[in-house]
Amino acid sequence: MAVTASSVEQAMGRQLVIGTQADHRALSGDEKAALLLLALGPDHGKPILEELDEMEVKALSRTMVRLGPVSQEMLDNLFAEFVTSVSANGSVSGNSDTTQRLLLSFLPQDRVDAIMEEIRGPAGRNMWEKLSNVQEDILATYLKNEYPQTIAVVLSKIDTEHASKVLAALPEDLAMDVVKRMLSLDPVQKEILEKIEQTLRTEFMSTLSHSKRRDSHEQMAEIFNSFDRQTEARFITSLEENDREGAERIKSLMFTFEDLSRLEMTAIQALLAKIDKKDLGLALKGANDQVKEFFFSNMSARAGKLLKDDMEAMGPVRLKDVDEAQARMVSTAKDMAARGEIVINKGKGDEQMVA
């Protein structure tokens, strides 16, 4: 029987709850599979991973990278559940380095580089979508050393709004040369386009993936996004007392449930098609009137009435349940943005008002 990621997860059985009552953690099926393979190491994990297709390897690799530290007690419980004789020394840490070392034990370097680049680098389904998610000044700094004709090809392939920002960040003389070439740009031969993509992948994206350091405020904003609202408010209030500037920066970087009301019509409708209607009802129970109106205005009259009826039938709900439902919706929106299905524009800081 062929081994698949799903069969590994199924073999792991029901969710395993680990930790004390005050601090427990439930491992999902893909987390169990990733942890098991990390613990098995290259020698024992290789035969299993060789049976998986590339999409399954990528999925497991993403989970390995995000797994974080795992204690010996958690490993012992996992092995007991899986009924295996494998033992481990100390703890296992799921991160980029351990994942890359494991992949290199059975995959060629170029495939590992491609997988790790996709995990570490900007989100996107292809090179051009990835470039559209690279900060404009970083992309402009790289492109200004390229031939104007190459820059013109690159800017013609990426998102137009992002291309405009990159163009504005280039030296003026070079930017004007690029504009002229874009105006007279002929269809690019497939071979030339593939060569440009390969150069960008090996010379730019790979370097960006390895050298990019996450902004500490951005990382903290993601942590704050995971808090329930009481914990978030407590930490923000405390931080404002000690570092108001840092607190404001974190708040500006956070993507909250309320920010969903700034999505374009096509984006919010795509999101509504993906999310569980029970989650939507729970989430809106704790939303302000403006956010509620935004969601209802993007639904049909019949769907809106059914949702309102469902919300009324719920009666009083726990704030914790509302927070969790809102967090799941935000997470779904972020995942869709990472896959290039929607564009998230918070509209903070960049908006200018004119009289």
Summary of the structure (lengths in Angstrom):
residues: 355
radius of gyration: 23.7
end to end distance: 69.3
largest distance: 72.6
contacts: 954
relative contact order: 0.06
helix: 69%
strand: 4%
